[in-house]
Amino acid sequence: MTPHNKEILEKYGTITEKEIENIFASGFASQTELADAMKYSLTAGGKRIRPALVMEFCRVNSERFEDAVPAAVAIEMIHTFSLIHDDLPCMDNDDYRRGKPSCHKKYDEATALLAGDALENLAFRIICSSELNADIKVNLLSELSSATAKMIDGQVKDIEFLAKDSISVDELLEMYSLKTCALLECSAVMGCICAGADKNKIASARKYAQNLGLAFQIRDDILDIIGSEAELGKPIGSDADNNKCTVASVLGIEKASLLAEEYTNNALSELNNFNNNDFLKDLTKSLLKRYK
């Protein structure tokens, strides 16, 4: 990304982190070890892509991003809840996340499970307690609950695939469209909702994020094979170790890379429906080439 666009991404990340700090300092979340575990996972790093999408899609539709901050924080809480649960021994059994011990390793399995549950609940409370008008709140809550359900359905499919001898690329892409794309779509759409965008803009934002999500997940598959543990912040080869079939393992690195590029180009095409899209285009291209 250009230095200017990196600054924008960092700004959105800083805004998200400051709001998280304020929420926990205010006593909005329970002040127990559970809150410590919630905050530990929320502040363990990460690219903050989803909050950035919420705020930026609000900005390109209204020239303001401030109205989208509650929704941006909420989506990061849902995303973090999913990561905590993904890392549990009953799921992917990963001991590290973003270079740090997973929540269940830092604390214990019961605390991690409850921290994820609490973050999911807190996300909806953040939107409900915001100063947005009632209609926008209802639309945001509807979008967020639908996306969360899709994400969980995707995780169910992911688990079911472990028992299958072979899985087609189409089946994998369908699972990705739920497990990975749902929250990215939600991020873009919630930004549009906060800005009062029309149905056409919302539809374009949804298509953009769906394509972005597919490219993002395929790149993740590739990095699990060729990436660096130091850069990724977690062990590589975990998909193979867990007997998980991915688009990269089915198609091979070269064909998977071409497919990710195709989805990226589709995403970029949808961005032509928005003005002042330089940051979004730069971010989209950078995610295709990332190494962490």
C-alpha positions, 0 to 999 in steps of 0.5 A: 500500500502507499504510505498515505493509505497505510496511514489511513489503515493505521488510523482506523486500527487506532480508532478501533483500539481506543474505542475498545480500551474505552469500553473496557475502562468504562465498566461496560464489560464485566471486570473479571478474569473473563473480561481480561480474556476478552480484552486479551484476544481483542487487543492481540494484534491483527490487521483490523481489516473488518473495522476498516471496511466498515468505516471506509464504506461509510466514508465513501458514501457520506464523507464521514466515518465517525458514525460507523465506529460502533459497528466497526468495533462490533464486527471486530468483537464478532471476528475475535469471538470466532477466532477464540472458538476456532483455536479451541482443541475441539475445533482447529486446536491451535496454540498460537494466534498472531504470535501469542498464546491462544486464549485457551492457552493463556487462560483455560478452555472454559474461560476461552469458550465464555470469552468468545460467548461474551464478545458475541453478546457485547457486539450487539450491546455496543450497537444497541447502546450507540447514538445511531437512530433506531432504524439504522440500529435495527438494520445493523443488528439484522445484518450482523446477526445474519452474518454471524449465523452464516459464519457459524454455518460455514464452520459446521461445513468445515468440520463436516468436510473432515469426514469426507474422502474428497471435496470439490473446489465448488464445495470449498468455495461455498464453505468459504463464502460462509465462513470467511466472506460473511463477516467481510460482507457484513463489514462493507454493508454495515458501513453503507447502512451507517451512511444511509446508502441506497440498495444499489450501493449496498448490493455493490458493497456486498459483491465486492466483499464476497469476492474479496473474502474468497481471494482472502481465504485462498491466499490464507490457504496458500500461506499455510503452505508457503508462508513463514511462521514468524510472519504469520504468527502461527504454525504453518502447515496446520491445514495439512496436519489437521487433514483439512482440504483447501483450494490450494491443496486441491488446485495447487499453488499456481492455479489457486493464485490465479483464482485468487487474482480473479476474485480480486479483480472482480472485487476491484470492478465493484469498487468502480461504483464508489467515488474516492475509492483509492484506499479500498482499491489499494487495500484490496490489491495488497491483501492478494500479495500479503505474507501474513 
